[in-house]
Amino acid sequence: MKERPASEIALERINILFELAEKNYRRREELARRYLQLAKRIAMRNRIRIPQNLNRRMCKECYSYLVPGVTSRVRVRSKREPHVSITCMNCGTVKRLPIKRRKQE
Ligand SMILES: [Zn+2]
């Protein structure tokens, strides 16, 4: 049997933890936070990155599971570099994601 690389297993665990957070954040916010904290720890231990689509759903300060309109506030800002700001409703930390401009025609 082929052995799977540790990083692959770690990524799978991270995905599962985010799924669990998704299922639990409404009723058990604290539990969802613990799952994401664990996901982060797994990523660090294995020196891998949390995939971008998942990472933007996690508050880097309090590990809240961020859901637009529920646990986070999402705004599009056009001043300076255009970006999306995601505010954690639990601790107020703002995450900023740059918006890539389309190439000018
Ligand atoms: Zn937070």
Boltz pocket constraint, residues with backbone or C-beta under 6 A from the ligand:
constraints:
  - pocket:
      binder: B
      contacts: [[A, 59], [A, 60], [A, 61], [A, 62], [A, 63], [A, 64], [A, 88], [A, 89], [A, 90], [A, 91], [A, 92], [A, 93]]
      max_distance: 6.0
